[in-house]
């Protein structure tokens, strides 16, 4: 059920090409997103990006003016110092210090492409698609150019590196390094062709310390050095086949054009009229949403699971890795389920295979690619399946999911709530499979958290606004108070009672206790849908999307004074201070909210509704049906009703199944 969304502003305008509205530099400065302007394709394994000094979590900082080279991988906007930076390539004139000044005025980026001049005027261009990339260096003067490949470069602990072939025209090797937070290890193979003026280089390598290889090339002014690279989770020979299949003899411009075409297809699922700031932010954030997880099967379908075992994807299907489920199960994975259910079938099958391979909460020692953590995979699978995305054998993995529940943490209040959510999801999956006794037993275990919730969260106490109080992982008791989204009926009706729930939720926002820079409470603005109050959500979402606000919290504590600014901005300082994009988790929040929809409870296939930030949207389904979204009334008006096919909805929710059948969703505003 591929979707295409047409968003139109208040005035008629020719639709701009979505690719041209993406700004890859948003969120790349300081601790404001932890992103890079990497050349990459949709869901691409290669993230080919400059490495700067100083750098942030992904090896790059927009504010930096020094360059050490370019590397091929990175995690997308995650914390703990990030991960990746694999197979670093440094190209400069012999005798230069291996740190060069960047000409920041020359720096440009677009989806799939990057360019900068550095050092003595070398112009570097990068292009990437899937598991392969091309780095091109135009030399401004004659001399000896040294090209250095470093397989041990990275942002986490490097465990192993090995060259299996050392000829410049056919370099091959493998390496392993720590996953994000060094919680496990991932293993990657690579193949490289080094070329001078489009011909393979034949000079011998010089071996440097740390398993680095150097090639000294005599060049004339205007000569071009090219590095073509393929990656594989299987072995170096497979990496070579990837390189030959994806890149082959194509030039950088041809690879760039292919990447642009791929991004045009993916971003075209959302078409925004005009080129104003809101259109650019929607596409820039959608660009981040569509980068993870990454496709890991080779051109012939082979891939490795998280236990290191070798498998082949069914014909016509693919496999994915690079998980940050705790970060993005709330927003990014549900958005993929809406926008691209066919691909989501493969993503769901890949998540399910984690259980078959011996799933752990963070990472194994045999991961196929950079990954973060996999908590709440069961919630994501339930959510996919209830939306008709059922490309996995739920019955086969249910016993494994039940077994996993026994080892989930339950010491702290947040752990008890999160484990209850996981238990609820497994119970619901069992119910959907007809295993009623198992479902009833697990549901009882899930809802046992309520006694703890009453004791800890029922009454506001002196430590409610203390980050990490009572052992919380991140956040405050105020922020985790609203976390049981799987049990909202009880929370509203009995846990607090509807009047008190509304009043104390309002107090939460009025007193600046909400934290948009981390995930635990990012759903809170949409909780008013449970009390039938439209106006507070509309007001809060408008503020978060478009206006400066006070941000009081870091992951480690509360600031003495707030950082004031926009949570989302069209700027290298593109997120609030300390706010990571977290593998598309925050970017997806922006896209959802802009459309006036939000998946308040992943696992329940329905969406909370609020005033969209655009006047019109049309979602066209591949079966010929369409969903027309329209905002009627003054732009700054109050939302007074929502209608589906002309009939008022009973509340502020709409089912996924209804949207999938097509119709008209109208938001009516009044003065």
Buried (B, 14 or more C-beta within 10 A) or exposed (E): BBBBBBBBBEEEBEBBBBBEBBBBBBBBBBBBBBBBBBBBBBBBBBBBBBBBBEBBBBBBBBEBBBBBBBBBBBBBBBBBBBBBBBBBBBBBBEEBEEBBEBBEEEBEBBBBBBBBBBBBEBBBBBBBBBBBBBBBBBBBEEBEBBBBBBBBBBBBEBBEBEBBBBBBEBBBBBBBBBBBBBBBBBBBBBBBBBBBEEEBBEBEBEEEEEBBBBBBBEBEEEBBBBBBBBBBBBBBBBBBBBBBBBBEEBBBEBBBBBBBBBBBEBBBBBBBBBBBEBBBBBBBBBBBBBBBBBBBBBBEBBBBBBBBBEBEBEEEBBBBBBBBBBBBBBBBBBBBBBBBBEBBBBBBBBBBBBBBBEBBBBBBBBBBBBBBBBBBBBBBBBBBBBBBBBBBEBEEBBEBBBEBBEEBEBEBBBBBBBBBBBBBBBBBBBBBBEBEEBBEBBBEBBBEBBEBBEEBBEEBEEEBBBBBBBEBBBBBBBBBBBBBBBBBEBBBEEBBEEEEBBEBBEEBBEEBBBBBBBBBBBBBBBBBBBBEBBEBBBBBBBBBBBEEBEBBBBBEEBEEEBBEBBBBBBBBBBBBBBBBBBBBBBBBBBBBBBBBBBBBBBBBBBBBBBBBBBBBBBBBBEEEBBBBBBBBBEEEBBBBBBBBEEEEBEEBBBEBEBBBEBBBBBBBBEE
